[in-house]
Amino acid sequence: MADALIAGINAERLTTFALREAKRYAAARPKAKKALDMGADAFLSGVPLHWMKDWPMPHLPLVAKAKDASLTDIDGYQIDDFCLGDTGSMFGHSPAPIAKAIRHQATRGLTYMLPTEDALEAGRLLQATFGPFRWQIATTATDANRFAIRVARAITGRPKILVFNGCYHGTVDDAMVELSNGKTQNRQGLMGQVADLTLGATCVEFNDLAAVEAALQTGEIAAILTEPVMTNSCMVLPAAGFHDGLRTLSRRYGALLIMDETHTISSGLGGYTRVHSLSPDIFVVGKCVAGGLPTAVWGLSEDTAQRYEVANAARAPGHSGMGTTLSANPLQFACLVANLSHVMTAKNYAHMEKLAERLAHGLTAAINRLHAPWHVVRVGARVEFICAAGPLHNGTEAALAHQPQVESAIHTALLNRGSLIAPFHNMMLISPKTRKRQVDRLIAAFDEVLTDLFA
Ligand SMILES: Cc1ncc(COP(=O)(O)O)c(C=O)c1O
């Protein structure tokens, strides 16, 4: 009988490789292990955020400091960081203009629920960077999406959002649905969810305009909420004409189009929307928009903003259900101004794009040399290797392409060789501070790992 293969790799070889790499990691980080043994018990499940359990290493490293595109851990390793806080630090750790803005604001008050002159400058810069939207400031992209959905429902008077199978828009309850045998259902694994989310959401496959139209024809859809590229389901690119189709259909059936650019901000200045001349009704971006300080923004097109004003004037007095106390604080404005003026620049994007292209090329060369049945996708500064043949067309294909056992082993092996990539999938980001030698080290490590697994 032929040996079992996982993503083209001999299963036995994969197990041996994974065990060896896990052992090597554990042996190299005694200080982190000791500190965790002494202190992690204070946290639920031993971690301050339960997502940290998703890193594949035998135990977590503890970070001593981070600067530019490097982390240093308490065991003394300097690590090339391609995870970059899963986009929060896409412009590098503590960019100098952001650190300066924080220092400056630190002595002037941190939160007071009133705007500053910086706020007005941030508004101007947001319009110059992303387009003539009318902006609101939130703290997380999750919140920004929640508020965008509220507005869409309020101004259309319709109950549902349309999302794509395999999407992720933060921990927005409304979007936590999936397709099962062609039907929308609550996603499996939701903790403590008692609501029937299908009352407020319909799920179809990405790149399926016929299914989008069928959903819109019900007249129930307030908005389509989508990323320009599905970045959270491996990486699924839009088919030619898909975005034009979404825009045409949403207008035809009176639904709004919300573009969540929280990850596709990697595409270039102004995000995928500006690079590809899209025209959403609501634009959302978070994570790195203020250089790593917790901030998100959501903006309404002029027409949508006018409809919002009408709906807002007509609603009963009482709480809108939108907003959080610490949002739109002066520290956020200071960091937004610094980031949009000095960090999120065309020059920096050019550097990011160039090195990301180099990385994608190097990874593809290794995959081709070893005849691995895998592929690589790049969206500007964002690169992902996928342990299956491509291209992928939708969330169902992406779910099948995901190979947790292979990916965990590779992530640990890459870290043993000095490179950190994102834990939930195989994503790598290039920052303005990432250097060519770091990219080349990652390519060499990937090549070595693949040689071990496939040769
Ligand atoms: C596309 C997209 N939107 C929104 C979010 C939510 O961001 P946050 O966790 O900062 O709220 C994420 C998080 O990964 C995301 O990938």
The ligand as an ORCA input file, in Angstrom:
! r2SCAN-3c Opt
* xyz 0 1
  C     -10.815     41.420      7.744
  C     -10.862     41.662      9.214
  N     -11.731     42.544      9.713
  C     -11.801     42.818     11.019
  C     -10.981     42.183     11.900
  C     -11.098     42.485     13.375
  O     -10.000     43.152     13.881
  P      -9.886     43.304     15.467
  O      -9.605     41.938     15.995
  O      -8.741     44.241     15.644
  O     -11.165     43.841     15.952
  C     -10.061     41.247     11.443
  C      -9.174     40.546     12.374
  O      -8.365     39.726     12.042
  C      -9.997     40.975     10.069
  O      -9.164     40.068      9.567
*
